Amino acid sequence: MENLDGGVLGSEQDMAHAIQIGTIQMAGITSNNVGQLAPSLNVVVLPYLNETM
């Protein structure tokens, strides 16, 4: 996935880390990359959680 800024701020993982340490205030990041820094958010990406879906 290509960043809208042309990669100037780095990859999504780089931006997630920069948010965590306070270098930048926000970025467009997918839940898979945020889940590496905050494992509790991995519940969002669990496939087939509900049988009827």
Buried (B, 14 or more C-beta within 10 A) or exposed (E): EEBEEEEEBBEBBBBBBBBEEEEBEEBEBEEEBBBEEEEEBEEEEEEEEEEEE
